[in-house]
Amino acid sequence: MTTLLEARYRAVLRLLPAYYRREREEEMVETYLGDLDRDTQDQSRPTLGEVASIAALAVRSRLGAAGAPRPYVLLGSGARLFALAAVLVLAASAVVAPVLQLTWSFTRGSAERRVFLADFTDHGVLDGTVALAQWVLPLGWTAAYFGLLYGRRRLARTGVLVAALPTLWPLVSSLTGQTVIVEPAFVATLALLAWLPALVLCAAHHRDAPPARLPAGTPGLVFMAACVVTGASQVLLPRASDLVWGPANCFVVGTLGWLLWSVRRTERGTPGGALALAVLGLLLLAVRVAAFYPWLGVPGAAWYLRGDIAQAVALALLTLALAVAGRRELAPR
């Protein structure tokens, strides 16, 4: 007769995918029950640590653990590629943006330097600390990128979580009444652009996952190329530049290169790459639309809108092409 504790364990184990339960459920139940007295099992329940452990195992087993069926392998592969691509784009922007701002502020005379330094010194200790954190913490994307590709997964997980923190400040300050969010859709999608890759990286690059690797090139060379594309797009078209302009252009150029490289390859690459990039493109498209939507109908914003709308069209077309390529990529061999 099944005891209440055994029923509770089996209910928690339903978090695991069916293939894993078929192979391990009985063994796990026996392990959890152990030598517990049958009379006390109806008065017990799984501990919080056991539930958390099973939940973590459920994530790993659904994201391409060893021995997983093909759909789960594809899901895990796509999630890892999405996280890597997103972290690369965000890491390049996190380096290029402050470098360009420092270059501008310290080469335009003392007035520009004073304006730049005023953000850190003239608004109180709290605002100065927040301004400094918004400069320093995003560099965690770069640490995460290199940590991921050189096998330092703990560094990568810490880096993305730290780097994503500044996107929460507008939400926190609005809740405390310090500021009012003028463009809530843009703030929300920008936070999503940071936190979704961060959480996916933490979940998909688990201890049973294969090492992260780039489809082509070395980590340093690819990162340098991403920085050059991101910086060039902001320098050549500064009037159209905003928080998503550089990362989106980096994605467009990088994805076009990846598509051309994929077409010329004779062997099939890692599955899930096209769909992973399609998800990232859709995410960037949402941020881009949220950024320019409030400017529609504003006098004098035509130049800004032309660049943003052209970028949105490019993102939409690329995302569609990637979705089509991804569907073909996932077709049974």
BELHU-V7596 format. One line per field, one symbol per residue. ss: DSSP state (a for helix, b for strand, c for the rest). burial: + if it has 16 or more other ideal C-beta (glycine too) atoms within 10 Angstrom, else -. A space follows every 50 residues. Layout:
# BELHU-V7596
ss = ???
burial = ???
This chain:
# BELHU-V7596
ss = cccaaaaaaaaaaccccaaaaaaaaaaaaaaaaccccaaaaccccccaaa aaaaaaaaaaaacccccccaaaaaaaaaaaaaaaaaaaaaaaaaaaaaaa aaaaaccccaaaaaaaaaaaaccaaaaaaaaaaaaaaaaaaaaaaaaaac ccaaaaaaaaaaaaaaaaaaaaaaaccccccccaaaaaaaaaaaaaaaaa aaaaccccccccccccccaaaaaaaaaaaaaaaaaacaaaccccaaaaaa aaaaaaaaaaaaaaccccccccaaaaaaaaaaaaaaaaaaaaaccccccc caaaaaaaaaaaaaaaaaaaaaaaaaaaacccc
burial = --+-++-+++-++-+++--++---+--+---+--------+----+---- ---+--+++++++++--+---++++++++++++++++++++++++++--+ ----+-------------+----------++---+-+++++++++++++- --+-+++++++++++++-++--+------------++++++-++++++-+ ++++++--+--+------+--++-+++-+++-++-----+++-+++++++ +++++--++--+--------+++++++++++-++++++++++-------- ---++-++--++-++--++-+++-++--+----
